[in-house]
Structure formats: structure tokens, C-alpha cells
Amino acid sequence: MKNKVYLLIGCLLLALSACTSVKPWERGVLAKKEMAWQLDPMESKLQSHIYFAKEGSSGGGQAAGGGCGCN
């Protein structure tokens, strides 16, 4: 039981050590093309189009809309 508590505390400290703030002068490194989720925006749009065509819906990738159809 004692080892589990130490393991939990260790994992929590390890997870919290990854949290950091990015300084304004460091943001240029993160804004590079290599750091993007999708490197090719056209490929991303195509995959999104295929997904929504198969699902029979649209707009599922955004957070807007309340589900009542009155967007």
C-alpha cells in the first residue's frame, strides 16, 4: 500500500513537471511548420470532407452550434 502511494505521488510529480509556460520569444519555434498537427492543410481538408461525407453530417469538427439546427 505504501509503495502504491509513493508511485502515485511520483507519477503526479512527473506529470506536473511537464507543465510550463511558453515565453513570447520561444513561440517562434513552436510556430514552425513541423510543429503543426497536420503538415498538409489540403490533405486535412480532404480527409475531413471524406469523413463527413461518410458520416452524412457536416460541421462536426467545430464547437459552434447548439444541436437545434439553428446555427
N, CA, C and O atoms as a GROMACS GRO file, in nm:
protein
  284
    1MET      N    1   0.083  -0.119   0.000
    1MET     CA    2   0.000   0.000   0.000
    1MET      C    3   0.087   0.126   0.000
    1MET      O    4   0.058   0.223  -0.069
    2LYS      N    5   0.194   0.121   0.078
    2LYS     CA    6   0.283   0.236   0.088
    2LYS      C    7   0.354   0.261  -0.045
    2LYS      O    8   0.376   0.375  -0.084
    3ASN      N    9   0.389   0.151  -0.114
    3ASN     CA   10   0.456   0.166  -0.244
    3ASN      C   11   0.364   0.226  -0.348
    3ASN      O   12   0.409   0.303  -0.433
    4LYS      N   13   0.236   0.193  -0.342
    4LYS     CA   14   0.140   0.248  -0.437
    4LYS      C   15   0.124   0.398  -0.418
    4LYS      O   16   0.109   0.472  -0.515
    5VAL      N   17   0.127   0.442  -0.293
    5VAL     CA   18   0.116   0.585  -0.265
    5VAL      C   19   0.238   0.658  -0.319
    5VAL      O   20   0.226   0.765  -0.379
    6TYR      N   21   0.356   0.600  -0.298
    6TYR     CA   22   0.478   0.662  -0.350
    6TYR      C   23   0.479   0.664  -0.502
    6TYR      O   24   0.523   0.761  -0.564
    7LEU      N   25   0.429   0.557  -0.562
    7LEU     CA   26   0.421   0.552  -0.708
    7LEU      C   27   0.323   0.657  -0.761
    7LEU      O   28   0.352   0.724  -0.861
    8LEU      N   29   0.211   0.672  -0.696
    8LEU     CA   30   0.112   0.772  -0.736
    8LEU      C   31   0.168   0.913  -0.723
    8LEU      O   32   0.151   0.996  -0.813
    9ILE      N   33   0.233   0.941  -0.614
    9ILE     CA   34   0.293   1.073  -0.592
    9ILE      C   35   0.402   1.098  -0.696
    9ILE      O   36   0.412   1.209  -0.749
   10GLY      N   37   0.483   0.997  -0.724
   10GLY     CA   38   0.588   1.011  -0.824
   10GLY      C   39   0.533   1.039  -0.963
   10GLY      O   40   0.585   1.124  -1.036
   11CYS      N   41   0.427   0.967  -1.000
   11CYS     CA   42   0.364   0.990  -1.131
   11CYS      C   43   0.303   1.129  -1.139
   11CYS      O   44   0.311   1.196  -1.242
   12LEU      N   45   0.241   1.172  -1.031
   12LEU     CA   46   0.181   1.305  -1.027
   12LEU      C   47   0.287   1.414  -1.041
   12LEU      O   48   0.268   1.510  -1.115
   13LEU      N   49   0.398   1.398  -0.970
   13LEU     CA   50   0.506   1.497  -0.981
   13LEU      C   51   0.568   1.497  -1.121
   13LEU      O   52   0.605   1.603  -1.173
   14LEU      N   53   0.579   1.380  -1.181
   14LEU     CA   54   0.633   1.371  -1.316
   14LEU      C   55   0.540   1.439  -1.416
   14LEU      O   56   0.586   1.510  -1.506
   15ALA      N   57   0.411   1.419  -1.400
   15ALA     CA   58   0.314   1.482  -1.490
   15ALA      C   59   0.313   1.633  -1.473
   15ALA      O   60   0.302   1.706  -1.572
   16LEU      N   61   0.324   1.680  -1.351
   16LEU     CA   62   0.322   1.824  -1.327
   16LEU      C   63   0.451   1.892  -1.372
   16LEU      O   64   0.451   2.013  -1.398
   17SER      N   65   0.559   1.818  -1.380
   17SER     CA   66   0.685   1.879  -1.423
   17SER      C   67   0.683   1.914  -1.571
   17SER      O   68   0.765   1.995  -1.616
   18ALA      N   69   0.592   1.855  -1.648
   18ALA     CA   70   0.583   1.883  -1.791
   18ALA      C   71   0.507   2.012  -1.819
   18ALA      O   72   0.511   2.062  -1.931
   19CYS      N   73   0.438   2.066  -1.720
   19CYS     CA   74   0.362   2.189  -1.740
   19CYS      C   75   0.457   2.308  -1.733
   19CYS      O   76   0.532   2.323  -1.637
   20THR      N   77   0.453   2.389  -1.835
   20THR     CA   78   0.539   2.507  -1.837
   20THR      C   79   0.472   2.616  -1.921
   20THR      O   80   0.386   2.587  -2.005
   21SER      N   81   0.511   2.736  -1.899
   21SER     CA   82   0.461   2.845  -1.981
   21SER      C   83   0.563   2.876  -2.089
   21SER      O   84   0.684   2.862  -2.069
   22VAL      N   85   0.513   2.918  -2.203
   22VAL     CA   86   0.600   2.948  -2.317
   22VAL      C   87   0.621   3.098  -2.321
   22VAL      O   88   0.526   3.176  -2.322
   23LYS      N   89   0.746   3.136  -2.324
   23LYS     CA   90   0.781   3.277  -2.330
   23LYS      C   91   0.755   3.330  -2.470
   23LYS      O   92   0.761   3.254  -2.567
   24PRO      N   93   0.726   3.460  -2.484
   24PRO     CA   94   0.698   3.516  -2.617
   24PRO      C   95   0.811   3.494  -2.718
   24PRO      O   96   0.783   3.473  -2.836
   25TRP      N   97   0.934   3.497  -2.676
   25TRP     CA   98   1.046   3.480  -2.769
   25TRP      C   99   1.068   3.332  -2.805
   25TRP      O  100   1.146   3.302  -2.896
   26GLU      N  101   1.001   3.240  -2.736
   26GLU     CA  102   1.012   3.098  -2.768
   26GLU      C  103   0.899   3.051  -2.860
   26GLU      O  104   0.904   2.938  -2.909
   27ARG      N  105   0.801   3.134  -2.883
   27ARG     CA  106   0.685   3.093  -2.962
   27ARG      C  107   0.717   3.075  -3.109
   27ARG      O  108   0.646   3.004  -3.180
   28GLY      N  109   0.822   3.138  -3.157
   28GLY     CA  110   0.861   3.122  -3.296
   28GLY      C  111   0.900   2.978  -3.328
   28GLY      O  112   0.875   2.930  -3.439
   29VAL      N  113   0.960   2.909  -3.232
   29VAL     CA  114   0.999   2.770  -3.252
   29VAL      C  115   0.874   2.682  -3.263
   29VAL      O  116   0.870   2.589  -3.344
   30LEU      N  117   0.774   2.710  -3.183
   30LEU     CA  118   0.652   2.631  -3.183
   30LEU      C  119   0.563   2.662  -3.303
   30LEU      O  120   0.474   2.583  -3.335
   31ALA      N  121   0.585   2.775  -3.370
   31ALA     CA  122   0.504   2.814  -3.484
   31ALA      C  123   0.557   2.758  -3.616
   31ALA      O  124   0.502   2.789  -3.721
   32LYS      N  125   0.661   2.678  -3.611
   32LYS     CA  126   0.717   2.622  -3.734
   32LYS      C  127   0.622   2.520  -3.794
   32LYS      O  128   0.536   2.464  -3.726
   33LYS      N  129   0.638   2.498  -3.923
   33LYS     CA  130   0.551   2.406  -3.996
   33LYS      C  131   0.560   2.264  -3.939
   33LYS      O  132   0.461   2.191  -3.940
   34GLU      N  133   0.676   2.224  -3.891
   34GLU     CA  134   0.696   2.089  -3.839
   34GLU      C  135   0.617   2.064  -3.711
   34GLU      O  136   0.594   1.949  -3.674
   35MET      N  137   0.575   2.170  -3.643
   35MET     CA  138   0.504   2.155  -3.517
   35MET      C  139   0.352   2.150  -3.534
   35MET      O  140   0.280   2.141  -3.435
   36ALA      N  141   0.303   2.157  -3.657
   36ALA     CA  142   0.160   2.156  -3.683
   36ALA      C  143   0.104   2.015  -3.664
   36ALA      O  144   0.176   1.917  -3.681
   37TRP      N  145  -0.025   2.006  -3.630
   37TRP     CA  146  -0.090   1.877  -3.615
   37TRP      C  147  -0.096   1.807  -3.750
   37TRP      O  148  -0.064   1.689  -3.760
   38GLN      N  149  -0.138   1.880  -3.852
   38GLN     CA  150  -0.139   1.828  -3.988
   38GLN      C  151  -0.043   1.913  -4.070
   38GLN      O  152  -0.058   2.035  -4.078
   39LEU      N  153   0.054   1.848  -4.131
   39LEU     CA  154   0.152   1.923  -4.209
   39LEU      C  155   0.094   1.976  -4.338
   39LEU      O  156   0.136   2.082  -4.386
   40ASP      N  157  -0.001   1.905  -4.397
   40ASP     CA  158  -0.057   1.945  -4.525
   40ASP      C  159  -0.203   1.987  -4.505
   40ASP      O  160  -0.288   1.900  -4.482
   41PRO      N  161  -0.234   2.116  -4.512
   41PRO     CA  162  -0.372   2.159  -4.489
   41PRO      C  163  -0.470   2.106  -4.594
   41PRO      O  164  -0.586   2.081  -4.562
   42MET      N  165  -0.426   2.088  -4.718
   42MET     CA  166  -0.514   2.034  -4.822
   42MET      C  167  -0.550   1.888  -4.792
   42MET      O  168  -0.664   1.848  -4.811
   43GLU      N  169  -0.453   1.811  -4.746
   43GLU     CA  170  -0.480   1.671  -4.710
   43GLU      C  171  -0.577   1.665  -4.592
   43GLU      O  172  -0.664   1.579  -4.588
   44SER      N  173  -0.561   1.756  -4.497
   44SER     CA  174  -0.651   1.760  -4.382
   44SER      C  175  -0.794   1.793  -4.425
   44SER      O  176  -0.889   1.732  -4.376
   45LYS      N  177  -0.809   1.889  -4.516
   45LYS     CA  178  -0.941   1.925  -4.567
   45LYS      C  179  -1.004   1.808  -4.643
   45LYS      O  180  -1.124   1.782  -4.629
   46LEU      N  181  -0.924   1.737  -4.722
   46LEU     CA  182  -0.974   1.624  -4.797
   46LEU      C  183  -1.021   1.513  -4.702
   46LEU      O  184  -1.128   1.457  -4.721
   47GLN      N  185  -0.940   1.483  -4.601
   47GLN     CA  186  -0.978   1.380  -4.504
   47GLN      C  187  -1.105   1.420  -4.428
   47GLN      O  188  -1.190   1.335  -4.401
   48SER      N  189  -1.116   1.547  -4.395
   48SER     CA  190  -1.236   1.596  -4.327
   48SER      C  191  -1.358   1.584  -4.417
   48SER      O  192  -1.466   1.545  -4.371
   49HIS      N  193  -1.342   1.615  -4.544
   49HIS     CA  194  -1.453   1.605  -4.640
   49HIS      C  195  -1.498   1.459  -4.654
   49HIS      O  196  -1.617   1.430  -4.656
   50ILE      N  197  -1.402   1.368  -4.665
   50ILE     CA  198  -1.434   1.226  -4.678
   50ILE      C  199  -1.505   1.177  -4.553
   50ILE      O  200  -1.603   1.103  -4.562
   51TYR      N  201  -1.456   1.217  -4.436
   51TYR     CA  202  -1.516   1.173  -4.311
   51TYR      C  203  -1.662   1.218  -4.301
   51TYR      O  204  -1.750   1.138  -4.269
   52PHE      N  205  -1.688   1.345  -4.329
   52PHE     CA  206  -1.824   1.396  -4.315
   52PHE      C  207  -1.916   1.345  -4.425
   52PHE      O  208  -2.036   1.334  -4.404
   53ALA      N  209  -1.860   1.313  -4.543
   53ALA     CA  210  -1.941   1.253  -4.648
   53ALA      C  211  -1.986   1.112  -4.607
   53ALA      O  212  -2.098   1.072  -4.635
   54LYS      N  213  -1.897   1.039  -4.542
   54LYS     CA  214  -1.932   0.905  -4.496
   54LYS      C  215  -2.026   0.909  -4.376
   54LYS      O  216  -2.112   0.821  -4.362
   55GLU      N  217  -2.011   1.006  -4.292
   55GLU     CA  218  -2.094   1.017  -4.173
   55GLU      C  219  -2.233   1.073  -4.205
   55GLU      O  220  -2.328   1.052  -4.130
   56GLY      N  221  -2.244   1.144  -4.314
   56GLY     CA  222  -2.373   1.204  -4.351
   56GLY      C  223  -2.404   1.329  -4.271
   56GLY      O  224  -2.521   1.366  -4.258
   57SER      N  225  -2.303   1.393  -4.219
   57SER     CA  226  -2.323   1.516  -4.143
   57SER      C  227  -2.213   1.614  -4.179
   57SER      O  228  -2.117   1.579  -4.247
   58SER      N  229  -2.228   1.736  -4.134
   58SER     CA  230  -2.124   1.836  -4.156
   58SER      C  231  -2.114   1.924  -4.033
   58SER      O  232  -2.209   1.938  -3.957
   59GLY      N  233  -1.998   1.983  -4.016
   59GLY     CA  234  -1.978   2.074  -3.905
   59GLY      C  235  -1.944   2.007  -3.774
   59GLY      O  236  -1.945   2.072  -3.670
   60GLY      N  237  -1.915   1.879  -3.778
   60GLY     CA  238  -1.883   1.807  -3.654
   60GLY      C  239  -1.746   1.840  -3.598
   60GLY      O  240  -1.717   1.809  -3.483
   61GLY      N  241  -1.662   1.900  -3.679
   61GLY     CA  242  -1.527   1.932  -3.634
   61GLY      C  243  -1.519   2.063  -3.559
   61GLY      O  244  -1.414   2.096  -3.504
   62GLN      N  245  -1.627   2.140  -3.556
   62GLN     CA  246  -1.625   2.269  -3.488
   62GLN      C  247  -1.706   2.261  -3.360
   62GLN      O  248  -1.781   2.166  -3.337
   63ALA      N  249  -1.689   2.361  -3.277
   63ALA     CA  250  -1.758   2.364  -3.148
   63ALA      C  251  -1.885   2.449  -3.153
   63ALA      O  252  -1.959   2.454  -3.055
   64ALA      N  253  -1.913   2.515  -3.265
   64ALA     CA  254  -2.028   2.603  -3.273
   64ALA      C  255  -2.157   2.524  -3.293
   64ALA      O  256  -2.154   2.410  -3.337
   65GLY      N  257  -2.267   2.585  -3.261
   65GLY     CA  258  -2.397   2.522  -3.281
   65GLY      C  259  -2.448   2.455  -3.156
   65GLY      O  260  -2.370   2.400  -3.078
   66GLY      N  261  -2.577   2.460  -3.137
   66GLY     CA  262  -2.635   2.404  -3.017
   66GLY      C  263  -2.709   2.274  -3.038
   66GLY      O  264  -2.766   2.219  -2.944
   67GLY      N  265  -2.710   2.223  -3.160
   67GLY     CA  266  -2.777   2.097  -3.186
   67GLY      C  267  -2.923   2.113  -3.226
   67GLY      O  268  -2.990   2.013  -3.253
   68CYS      N  269  -2.974   2.236  -3.230
   68CYS     CA  270  -3.116   2.257  -3.264
   68CYS      C  271  -3.133   2.283  -3.413
   68CYS      O  272  -3.247   2.292  -3.460
   69GLY      N  273  -3.026   2.296  -3.488
   69GLY     CA  274  -3.036   2.322  -3.631
   69GLY      C  275  -3.049   2.468  -3.664
   69GLY      O  276  -3.077   2.502  -3.779
   70CYS      N  277  -3.032   2.555  -3.568
   70CYS     CA  278  -3.049   2.699  -3.591
   70CYS      C  279  -2.917   2.771  -3.587
   70CYS      O  280  -2.908   2.880  -3.531
   71ASN      N  281  -2.812   2.712  -3.646
   71ASN     CA  282  -2.680   2.772  -3.644
   71ASN      C  283  -2.689   2.909  -3.702
   71ASN      O  284  -2.588   2.979  -3.710
   0.00000   0.00000   0.00000
